[in-house]
């Protein structure tokens, strides 16, 4: 009976150590990396980007039929 308890205690200790090692492996990496400082955008570049985005949206053709996600199921 004592041997079983000893083996069970060793197994629990080994599993706990393994789980602790897995959890703490990524912690140092996440703490070391910091977000880059926010950079200020040029207002003219922002306007040009917005214009290019709207032009790209205008180039998308309008769909002639309604989207039907259940079409293939019927």
PDB file of N, CA, C and O in Angstrom:
ATOM      1  N   UNK A   1       0.824  -1.189   0.000  1.00  0.00           N
ATOM      2  CA  UNK A   1       0.000   0.000   0.000  1.00  0.00           C
ATOM      3  C   UNK A   1       0.874   1.261   0.000  1.00  0.00           C
ATOM      4  O   UNK A   1       0.547   2.232  -0.683  1.00  0.00           O
ATOM      5  N   UNK A   2       1.935   1.259   0.726  1.00  0.00           N
ATOM      6  CA  UNK A   2       2.814   2.410   0.811  1.00  0.00           C
ATOM      7  C   UNK A   2       3.503   2.653  -0.525  1.00  0.00           C
ATOM      8  O   UNK A   2       3.702   3.801  -0.924  1.00  0.00           O
ATOM      9  N   UNK A   3       3.861   1.598  -1.205  1.00  0.00           N
ATOM     10  CA  UNK A   3       4.530   1.723  -2.499  1.00  0.00           C
ATOM     11  C   UNK A   3       3.598   2.360  -3.521  1.00  0.00           C
ATOM     12  O   UNK A   3       4.034   3.176  -4.334  1.00  0.00           O
ATOM     13  N   UNK A   4       2.315   1.993  -3.487  1.00  0.00           N
ATOM     14  CA  UNK A   4       1.342   2.573  -4.406  1.00  0.00           C
ATOM     15  C   UNK A   4       1.192   4.073  -4.162  1.00  0.00           C
ATOM     16  O   UNK A   4       1.130   4.859  -5.107  1.00  0.00           O
ATOM     17  N   UNK A   5       1.136   4.454  -2.922  1.00  0.00           N
ATOM     18  CA  UNK A   5       0.996   5.867  -2.582  1.00  0.00           C
ATOM     19  C   UNK A   5       2.233   6.645  -3.024  1.00  0.00           C
ATOM     20  O   UNK A   5       2.125   7.767  -3.519  1.00  0.00           O
ATOM     21  N   UNK A   6       3.395   6.047  -2.844  1.00  0.00           N
ATOM     22  CA  UNK A   6       4.639   6.701  -3.253  1.00  0.00           C
ATOM     23  C   UNK A   6       4.692   6.875  -4.772  1.00  0.00           C
ATOM     24  O   UNK A   6       5.070   7.937  -5.266  1.00  0.00           O
ATOM     25  N   UNK A   7       4.315   5.838  -5.503  1.00  0.00           N
ATOM     26  CA  UNK A   7       4.308   5.897  -6.971  1.00  0.00           C
ATOM     27  C   UNK A   7       3.290   6.935  -7.447  1.00  0.00           C
ATOM     28  O   UNK A   7       3.570   7.695  -8.374  1.00  0.00           O
ATOM     29  N   UNK A   8       2.114   6.973  -6.820  1.00  0.00           N
ATOM     30  CA  UNK A   8       1.088   7.942  -7.200  1.00  0.00           C
ATOM     31  C   UNK A   8       1.574   9.367  -6.940  1.00  0.00           C
ATOM     32  O   UNK A   8       1.340  10.260  -7.754  1.00  0.00           O
ATOM     33  N   UNK A   9       2.241   9.582  -5.824  1.00  0.00           N
ATOM     34  CA  UNK A   9       2.750  10.915  -5.498  1.00  0.00           C
ATOM     35  C   UNK A   9       3.827  11.348  -6.488  1.00  0.00           C
ATOM     36  O   UNK A   9       3.868  12.507  -6.899  1.00  0.00           O
ATOM     37  N   UNK A  10       4.697  10.414  -6.868  1.00  0.00           N
ATOM     38  CA  UNK A  10       5.739  10.729  -7.845  1.00  0.00           C
ATOM     39  C   UNK A  10       5.120  11.053  -9.197  1.00  0.00           C
ATOM     40  O   UNK A  10       5.556  11.993  -9.861  1.00  0.00           O
ATOM     41  N   UNK A  11       4.131  10.308  -9.610  1.00  0.00           N
ATOM     42  CA  UNK A  11       3.471  10.552 -10.899  1.00  0.00           C
ATOM     43  C   UNK A  11       2.788  11.928 -10.906  1.00  0.00           C
ATOM     44  O   UNK A  11       2.888  12.669 -11.884  1.00  0.00           O
ATOM     45  N   UNK A  12       2.107  12.258  -9.833  1.00  0.00           N
ATOM     46  CA  UNK A  12       1.445  13.570  -9.756  1.00  0.00           C
ATOM     47  C   UNK A  12       2.487  14.682  -9.805  1.00  0.00           C
ATOM     48  O   UNK A  12       2.286  15.693 -10.478  1.00  0.00           O
ATOM     49  N   UNK A  13       3.593  14.501  -9.101  1.00  0.00           N
ATOM     50  CA  UNK A  13       4.643  15.516  -9.097  1.00  0.00           C
ATOM     51  C   UNK A  13       5.242  15.672 -10.491  1.00  0.00           C
ATOM     52  O   UNK A  13       5.481  16.797 -10.928  1.00  0.00           O
ATOM     53  N   UNK A  14       5.489  14.581 -11.192  1.00  0.00           N
ATOM     54  CA  UNK A  14       6.055  14.654 -12.536  1.00  0.00           C
ATOM     55  C   UNK A  14       5.095  15.331 -13.514  1.00  0.00           C
ATOM     56  O   UNK A  14       5.521  16.128 -14.350  1.00  0.00           O
ATOM     57  N   UNK A  15       3.814  15.018 -13.414  1.00  0.00           N
ATOM     58  CA  UNK A  15       2.840  15.647 -14.299  1.00  0.00           C
ATOM     59  C   UNK A  15       2.716  17.138 -14.009  1.00  0.00           C
ATOM     60  O   UNK A  15       2.547  17.939 -14.928  1.00  0.00           O
ATOM     61  N   UNK A  16       2.799  17.506 -12.750  1.00  0.00           N
ATOM     62  CA  UNK A  16       2.707  18.910 -12.378  1.00  0.00           C
ATOM     63  C   UNK A  16       3.907  19.690 -12.905  1.00  0.00           C
ATOM     64  O   UNK A  16       3.753  20.802 -13.409  1.00  0.00           O
ATOM     65  N   UNK A  17       5.083  19.120 -12.794  1.00  0.00           N
ATOM     66  CA  UNK A  17       6.300  19.777 -13.277  1.00  0.00           C
ATOM     67  C   UNK A  17       6.231  19.948 -14.793  1.00  0.00           C
ATOM     68  O   UNK A  17       6.603  21.000 -15.312  1.00  0.00           O
ATOM     69  N   UNK A  18       5.761  18.927 -15.507  1.00  0.00           N
ATOM     70  CA  UNK A  18       5.669  19.015 -16.962  1.00  0.00           C
ATOM     71  C   UNK A  18       4.666  20.091 -17.381  1.00  0.00           C
ATOM     72  O   UNK A  18       4.927  20.848 -18.316  1.00  0.00           O
ATOM     73  N   UNK A  19       3.542  20.163 -16.709  1.00  0.00           N
ATOM     74  CA  UNK A  19       2.534  21.166 -17.053  1.00  0.00           C
ATOM     75  C   UNK A  19       3.041  22.566 -16.734  1.00  0.00           C
ATOM     76  O   UNK A  19       2.781  23.508 -17.483  1.00  0.00           O
ATOM     77  N   UNK A  20       3.745  22.703 -15.654  1.00  0.00           N
ATOM     78  CA  UNK A  20       4.294  24.014 -15.289  1.00  0.00           C
ATOM     79  C   UNK A  20       5.353  24.457 -16.302  1.00  0.00           C
ATOM     80  O   UNK A  20       5.425  25.633 -16.658  1.00  0.00           O
ATOM     81  N   UNK A  21       6.158  23.526 -16.756  1.00  0.00           N
ATOM     82  CA  UNK A  21       7.201  23.867 -17.728  1.00  0.00           C
ATOM     83  C   UNK A  21       6.582  24.279 -19.060  1.00  0.00           C
ATOM     84  O   UNK A  21       7.094  25.185 -19.719  1.00  0.00           O
ATOM     85  N   UNK A  22       5.502  23.640 -19.465  1.00  0.00           N
ATOM     86  CA  UNK A  22       4.848  24.006 -20.726  1.00  0.00           C
ATOM     87  C   UNK A  22       4.214  25.383 -20.631  1.00  0.00           C
ATOM     88  O   UNK A  22       4.272  26.155 -21.588  1.00  0.00           O
ATOM     89  N   UNK A  23       3.620  25.699 -19.514  1.00  0.00           N
ATOM     90  CA  UNK A  23       2.943  26.981 -19.362  1.00  0.00           C
ATOM     91  C   UNK A  23       3.900  28.140 -19.276  1.00  0.00           C
ATOM     92  O   UNK A  23       3.572  29.234 -19.735  1.00  0.00           O
ATOM     93  N   UNK A  24       5.058  27.946 -18.714  1.00  0.00           N
ATOM     94  CA  UNK A  24       5.966  29.068 -18.519  1.00  0.00           C
ATOM     95  C   UNK A  24       6.943  29.248 -19.684  1.00  0.00           C
ATOM     96  O   UNK A  24       7.712  30.209 -19.685  1.00  0.00           O
ATOM     97  N   UNK A  25       6.936  28.362 -20.664  1.00  0.00           N
ATOM     98  CA  UNK A  25       7.883  28.463 -21.777  1.00  0.00           C
ATOM     99  C   UNK A  25       7.601  29.697 -22.626  1.00  0.00           C
ATOM    100  O   UNK A  25       8.540  30.375 -23.044  1.00  0.00           O
ATOM    101  N   UNK A  26       6.355  29.999 -22.885  1.00  0.00           N
ATOM    102  CA  UNK A  26       6.022  31.116 -23.747  1.00  0.00           C
ATOM    103  C   UNK A  26       5.924  32.438 -23.017  1.00  0.00           C
ATOM    104  O   UNK A  26       5.860  33.486 -23.660  1.00  0.00           O
ATOM    105  N   UNK A  27       5.910  32.425 -21.721  1.00  0.00           N
ATOM    106  CA  UNK A  27       5.731  33.658 -20.966  1.00  0.00           C
ATOM    107  C   UNK A  27       6.866  34.647 -21.191  1.00  0.00           C
ATOM    108  O   UNK A  27       6.618  35.842 -21.359  1.00  0.00           O
ATOM    109  N   UNK A  28       8.088  34.176 -21.198  1.00  0.00           N
ATOM    110  CA  UNK A  28       9.216  35.078 -21.377  1.00  0.00           C
ATOM    111  C   UNK A  28       9.212  35.712 -22.754  1.00  0.00           C
ATOM    112  O   UNK A  28       9.556  36.886 -22.895  1.00  0.00           O
ATOM    113  N   UNK A  29       8.833  34.965 -23.759  1.00  0.00           N
ATOM    114  CA  UNK A  29       8.804  35.488 -25.122  1.00  0.00           C
ATOM    115  C   UNK A  29       7.735  36.559 -25.271  1.00  0.00           C
ATOM    116  O   UNK A  29       7.959  37.570 -25.937  1.00  0.00           O
ATOM    117  N   UNK A  30       6.585  36.352 -24.662  1.00  0.00           N
ATOM    118  CA  UNK A  30       5.510  37.323 -24.793  1.00  0.00           C
ATOM    119  C   UNK A  30       5.832  38.609 -24.048  1.00  0.00           C
ATOM    120  O   UNK A  30       5.454  39.694 -24.489  1.00  0.00           O
ATOM    121  N   UNK A  31       6.515  38.498 -22.940  1.00  0.00           N
ATOM    122  CA  UNK A  31       6.812  39.692 -22.163  1.00  0.00           C
ATOM    123  C   UNK A  31       7.921  40.508 -22.800  1.00  0.00           C
ATOM    124  O   UNK A  31       7.959  41.726 -22.622  1.00  0.00           O
ATOM    125  N   UNK A  32       8.815  39.882 -23.529  1.00  0.00           N
ATOM    126  CA  UNK A  32       9.936  40.590 -24.111  1.00  0.00           C
ATOM    127  C   UNK A  32       9.524  41.414 -25.325  1.00  0.00           C
ATOM    128  O   UNK A  32      10.073  42.494 -25.546  1.00  0.00           O
ATOM    129  N   UNK A  33       8.581  40.935 -26.104  1.00  0.00           N
ATOM    130  CA  UNK A  33       8.187  41.654 -27.313  1.00  0.00           C
ATOM    131  C   UNK A  33       7.196  42.751 -26.946  1.00  0.00           C
ATOM    132  O   UNK A  33       6.184  42.495 -26.294  1.00  0.00           O
ATOM    133  N   UNK A  34       7.490  43.941 -27.361  1.00  0.00           N
ATOM    134  CA  UNK A  34       6.601  45.075 -27.109  1.00  0.00           C
ATOM    135  C   UNK A  34       6.021  45.540 -28.440  1.00  0.00           C
ATOM    136  O   UNK A  34       6.624  45.355 -29.497  1.00  0.00           O
ATOM    137  N   UNK A  35       4.869  46.133 -28.368  1.00  0.00           N
ATOM    138  CA  UNK A  35       4.236  46.641 -29.580  1.00  0.00           C
ATOM    139  C   UNK A  35       5.044  47.826 -30.107  1.00  0.00           C
ATOM    140  O   UNK A  35       5.546  48.632 -29.324  1.00  0.00           O
ATOM    141  N   UNK A  36       5.171  47.933 -31.423  1.00  0.00           N
ATOM    142  CA  UNK A  36       5.915  49.072 -31.977  1.00  0.00           C
ATOM    143  C   UNK A  36       5.178  50.369 -31.672  1.00  0.00           C
ATOM    144  O   UNK A  36       3.949  50.380 -31.606  1.00  0.00           O
ATOM    145  N   UNK A  37       5.890  51.427 -31.490  1.00  0.00           N
ATOM    146  CA  UNK A  37       5.226  52.701 -31.194  1.00  0.00           C
ATOM    147  C   UNK A  37       4.351  53.135 -32.371  1.00  0.00           C
ATOM    148  O   UNK A  37       4.686  52.909 -33.534  1.00  0.00           O
ATOM    149  N   UNK A  38       3.249  53.748 -32.046  1.00  0.00           N
ATOM    150  CA  UNK A  38       2.315  54.180 -33.090  1.00  0.00           C
ATOM    151  C   UNK A  38       2.940  55.315 -33.893  1.00  0.00           C
ATOM    152  O   UNK A  38       3.480  56.271 -33.337  1.00  0.00           O
ATOM    153  N   UNK A  39       2.854  55.185 -35.211  1.00  0.00           N
ATOM    154  CA  UNK A  39       3.412  56.233 -36.063  1.00  0.00           C
ATOM    155  C   UNK A  39       2.276  57.091 -36.609  1.00  0.00           C
ATOM    156  O   UNK A  39       1.160  56.611 -36.811  1.00  0.00           O
ATOM    157  N   UNK A  40       2.565  58.330 -36.837  1.00  0.00           N
ATOM    158  CA  UNK A  40       1.553  59.250 -37.336  1.00  0.00           C
ATOM    159  C   UNK A  40       1.523  59.171 -38.853  1.00  0.00           C
ATOM    160  O   UNK A  40       2.555  59.174 -39.523  1.00  0.00           O
ATOM    161  N   UNK A  41       0.286  59.099 -39.376  1.00  0.00           N
ATOM    162  CA  UNK A  41       0.121  59.011 -40.828  1.00  0.00           C
ATOM    163  C   UNK A  41      -0.020  60.396 -41.441  1.00  0.00           C
ATOM    164  O   UNK A  41      -0.517  61.333 -40.816  1.00  0.00           O
ATOM    165  N   UNK A  42       0.425  60.490 -42.657  1.00  0.00           N
ATOM    166  CA  UNK A  42       0.293  61.718 -43.422  1.00  0.00           C
ATOM    167  C   UNK A  42      -1.162  61.835 -43.877  1.00  0.00           C
ATOM    168  O   UNK A  42      -1.687  60.881 -44.451  1.00  0.00           O
ATOM    169  N   UNK A  43      -1.834  62.966 -43.645  1.00  0.00           N
ATOM    170  CA  UNK A  43      -3.245  63.091 -44.036  1.00  0.00           C
ATOM    171  C   UNK A  43      -3.469  62.930 -45.537  1.00  0.00           C
ATOM    172  O   UNK A  43      -4.511  62.422 -45.951  1.00  0.00           O
ATOM    173  N   UNK A  44      -2.514  63.350 -46.353  1.00  0.00           N
ATOM    174  CA  UNK A  44      -2.702  63.203 -47.794  1.00  0.00           C
ATOM    175  C   UNK A  44      -2.623  61.734 -48.198  1.00  0.00           C
ATOM    176  O   UNK A  44      -3.340  61.291 -49.095  1.00  0.00           O
ATOM    177  N   UNK A  45      -1.754  60.986 -47.537  1.00  0.00           N
ATOM    178  CA  UNK A  45      -1.649  59.551 -47.829  1.00  0.00           C
ATOM    179  C   UNK A  45      -2.929  58.835 -47.403  1.00  0.00           C
ATOM    180  O   UNK A  45      -3.400  57.926 -48.086  1.00  0.00           O
ATOM    181  N   UNK A  46      -3.486  59.257 -46.263  1.00  0.00           N
ATOM    182  CA  UNK A  46      -4.718  58.648 -45.789  1.00  0.00           C
ATOM    183  C   UNK A  46      -5.867  58.899 -46.766  1.00  0.00           C
ATOM    184  O   UNK A  46      -6.656  57.998 -47.051  1.00  0.00           O
ATOM    185  N   UNK A  47      -5.957  60.122 -47.275  1.00  0.00           N
ATOM    186  CA  UNK A  47      -7.009  60.443 -48.250  1.00  0.00           C
ATOM    187  C   UNK A  47      -6.820  59.654 -49.539  1.00  0.00           C
ATOM    188  O   UNK A  47      -7.794  59.186 -50.130  1.00  0.00           O
ATOM    189  N   UNK A  48      -5.578  59.507 -49.977  1.00  0.00           N
ATOM    190  CA  UNK A  48      -5.311  58.746 -51.199  1.00  0.00           C
ATOM    191  C   UNK A  48      -5.674  57.279 -50.999  1.00  0.00           C
ATOM    192  O   UNK A  48      -6.208  56.643 -51.908  1.00  0.00           O
ATOM    193  N   UNK A  49      -5.389  56.740 -49.821  1.00  0.00           N
ATOM    194  CA  UNK A  49      -5.746  55.351 -49.531  1.00  0.00           C
ATOM    195  C   UNK A  49      -7.262  55.163 -49.527  1.00  0.00           C
ATOM    196  O   UNK A  49      -7.771  54.175 -50.056  1.00  0.00           O
ATOM    197  N   UNK A  50      -7.974  56.106 -48.932  1.00  0.00           N
ATOM    198  CA  UNK A  50      -9.431  56.010 -48.903  1.00  0.00           C
ATOM    199  C   UNK A  50     -10.023  56.102 -50.304  1.00  0.00           C
ATOM    200  O   UNK A  50     -10.979  55.396 -50.624  1.00  0.00           O
ATOM    201  N   UNK A  51      -9.453  56.973 -51.145  1.00  0.00           N
ATOM    202  CA  UNK A  51      -9.936  57.111 -52.511  1.00  0.00           C
ATOM    203  C   UNK A  51      -9.682  55.826 -53.295  1.00  0.00           C
ATOM    204  O   UNK A  51     -10.542  55.383 -54.056  1.00  0.00           O
ATOM    205  N   UNK A  52      -8.512  55.229 -53.114  1.00  0.00           N
ATOM    206  CA  UNK A  52      -8.191  53.977 -53.799  1.00  0.00           C
ATOM    207  C   UNK A  52      -9.125  52.858 -53.334  1.00  0.00           C
ATOM    208  O   UNK A  52      -9.537  52.018 -54.134  1.00  0.00           O
ATOM    209  N   UNK A  53      -9.452  52.850 -52.064  1.00  0.00           N
ATOM    210  CA  UNK A  53     -10.369  51.832 -51.519  1.00  0.00           C
ATOM    211  C   UNK A  53     -11.762  51.990 -52.132  1.00  0.00           C
ATOM    212  O   UNK A  53     -12.376  51.010 -52.553  1.00  0.00           O
ATOM    213  N   UNK A  54     -12.251  53.225 -52.177  1.00  0.00           N
ATOM    214  CA  UNK A  54     -13.584  53.453 -52.748  1.00  0.00           C
ATOM    215  C   UNK A  54     -13.612  53.133 -54.238  1.00  0.00           C
ATOM    216  O   UNK A  54     -14.604  52.604 -54.740  1.00  0.00           O
ATOM    217  N   UNK A  55     -12.524  53.452 -54.953  1.00  0.00           N
ATOM    218  CA  UNK A  55     -12.453  53.114 -56.378  1.00  0.00           C
ATOM    219  C   UNK A  55     -12.471  51.599 -56.577  1.00  0.00           C
ATOM    220  O   UNK A  55     -13.109  51.094 -57.500  1.00  0.00           O
ATOM    221  N   UNK A  56     -11.775  50.890 -55.716  1.00  0.00           N
ATOM    222  CA  UNK A  56     -11.752  49.427 -55.816  1.00  0.00           C
ATOM    223  C   UNK A  56     -13.136  48.849 -55.543  1.00  0.00           C
ATOM    224  O   UNK A  56     -13.546  47.887 -56.191  1.00  0.00           O
ATOM    225  N   UNK A  57     -13.858  49.432 -54.583  1.00  0.00           N
ATOM    226  CA  UNK A  57     -15.217  48.957 -54.301  1.00  0.00           C
ATOM    227  C   UNK A  57     -16.152  49.218 -55.472  1.00  0.00           C
ATOM    228  O   UNK A  57     -17.040  48.412 -55.750  1.00  0.00           O
ATOM    229  N   UNK A  58     -15.961  50.333 -56.155  1.00  0.00           N
ATOM    230  CA  UNK A  58     -16.805  50.650 -57.306  1.00  0.00           C
ATOM    231  C   UNK A  58     -16.570  49.687 -58.466  1.00  0.00           C
ATOM    232  O   UNK A  58     -17.467  49.478 -59.283  1.00  0.00           O
ATOM    233  N   UNK A  59     -15.388  49.104 -58.549  1.00  0.00           N
ATOM    234  CA  UNK A  59     -15.068  48.175 -59.645  1.00  0.00           C
ATOM    235  C   UNK A  59     -15.706  46.803 -59.456  1.00  0.00           C
ATOM    236  O   UNK A  59     -15.769  46.020 -60.404  1.00  0.00           O
ATOM    237  N   UNK A  60     -16.182  46.496 -58.241  1.00  0.00           N
ATOM    238  CA  UNK A  60     -16.811  45.194 -57.996  1.00  0.00           C
ATOM    239  C   UNK A  60     -18.193  45.199 -58.637  1.00  0.00           C
ATOM    240  O   UNK A  60     -19.000  46.079 -58.339  1.00  0.00           O
ATOM    241  N   UNK A  61     -18.486  44.231 -59.515  1.00  0.00           N
ATOM    242  CA  UNK A  61     -19.792  44.226 -60.178  1.00  0.00           C
ATOM    243  C   UNK A  61     -20.909  43.843 -59.203  1.00  0.00           C
ATOM    244  O   UNK A  61     -20.705  43.062 -58.274  1.00  0.00           O
ATOM    245  N   UNK A  62     -22.082  44.408 -59.440  1.00  0.00           N
ATOM    246  CA  UNK A  62     -23.240  44.093 -58.614  1.00  0.00           C
ATOM    247  C   UNK A  62     -23.782  42.720 -59.014  1.00  0.00           C
ATOM    248  O   UNK A  62     -23.824  42.382 -60.197  1.00  0.00           O
ATOM    249  N   UNK A  63     -24.190  41.944 -58.031  1.00  0.00           N
ATOM    250  CA  UNK A  63     -24.730  40.614 -58.287  1.00  0.00           C
ATOM    251  C   UNK A  63     -26.171  40.746 -58.784  1.00  0.00           C
ATOM    252  O   UNK A  63     -26.938  41.563 -58.274  1.00  0.00           O
ATOM    253  N   UNK A  64     -26.530  39.940 -59.778  1.00  0.00           N
ATOM    254  CA  UNK A  64     -27.868  40.018 -60.342  1.00  0.00           C
ATOM    255  C   UNK A  64     -28.860  39.158 -59.569  1.00  0.00           C
ATOM    256  O   UNK A  64     -30.064  39.411 -59.617  1.00  0.00           O
ATOM    257  N   UNK A  65     -28.375  38.155 -58.864  1.00  0.00           N
ATOM    258  CA  UNK A  65     -29.276  37.302 -58.087  1.00  0.00           C
ATOM    259  C   UNK A  65     -28.955  37.445 -56.604  1.00  0.00           C
ATOM    260  O   UNK A  65     -27.837  37.779 -56.215  1.00  0.00           O
ATOM    261  N   UNK A  66     -29.972  37.180 -55.795  1.00  0.00           N
ATOM    262  CA  UNK A  66     -29.792  37.270 -54.358  1.00  0.00           C
ATOM    263  C   UNK A  66     -28.923  36.121 -53.861  1.00  0.00           C
ATOM    264  O   UNK A  66     -29.032  35.007 -54.375  1.00  0.00           O
ATOM    265  N   UNK A  67     -28.082  36.360 -52.893  1.00  0.00           N
ATOM    266  CA  UNK A  67     -27.295  35.269 -52.342  1.00  0.00           C
ATOM    267  C   UNK A  67     -28.195  34.302 -51.567  1.00  0.00           C
ATOM    268  O   UNK A  67     -29.017  34.720 -50.751  1.00  0.00           O
ATOM    269  N   UNK A  68     -28.028  33.021 -51.832  1.00  0.00           N
ATOM    270  CA  UNK A  68     -28.846  32.004 -51.168  1.00  0.00           C
ATOM    271  C   UNK A  68     -27.908  30.921 -50.611  1.00  0.00           C
ATOM    272  O   UNK A  68     -27.484  30.041 -51.360  1.00  0.00           O
ATOM    273  N   UNK A  69     -27.584  30.967 -49.342  1.00  0.00           N
ATOM    274  CA  UNK A  69     -26.650  29.993 -48.789  1.00  0.00           C
ATOM    275  C   UNK A  69     -27.217  28.568 -48.781  1.00  0.00           C
ATOM    276  O   UNK A  69     -26.450  27.607 -48.711  1.00  0.00           O
ATOM    277  N   UNK A  70     -28.528  28.416 -48.850  1.00  0.00           N
ATOM    278  CA  UNK A  70     -29.139  27.082 -48.818  1.00  0.00           C
ATOM    279  C   UNK A  70     -29.427  26.550 -50.226  1.00  0.00           C
ATOM    280  O   UNK A  70     -30.102  25.531 -50.374  1.00  0.00           O
ATOM    281  N   UNK A  71     -28.925  27.226 -51.250  1.00  0.00           N
ATOM    282  CA  UNK A  71     -29.234  26.860 -52.638  1.00  0.00           C
ATOM    283  C   UNK A  71     -28.861  25.404 -52.941  1.00  0.00           C
ATOM    284  O   UNK A  71     -29.641  24.682 -53.562  1.00  0.00           O
ATOM    285  N   UNK A  72     -27.699  24.982 -52.516  1.00  0.00           N
ATOM    286  CA  UNK A  72     -27.265  23.619 -52.827  1.00  0.00           C
ATOM    287  C   UNK A  72     -27.946  22.583 -51.951  1.00  0.00           C
ATOM    288  O   UNK A  72     -27.862  21.391 -52.244  1.00  0.00           O
ATOM    289  N   UNK A  73     -28.616  22.999 -50.887  1.00  0.00           N
ATOM    290  CA  UNK A  73     -29.253  22.051 -49.997  1.00  0.00           C
ATOM    291  C   UNK A  73     -30.690  21.744 -50.426  1.00  0.00           C
ATOM    292  O   UNK A  73     -31.285  20.777 -49.950  1.00  0.00           O
ATOM    293  N   UNK A  74     -31.242  22.550 -51.310  1.00  0.00           N
ATOM    294  CA  UNK A  74     -32.640  22.331 -51.702  1.00  0.00           C
ATOM    295  C   UNK A  74     -32.754  21.440 -52.891  1.00  0.00           C
ATOM    296  O   UNK A  74     -33.862  21.157 -53.346  1.00  0.00           O
TER     297      UNK A  74
END
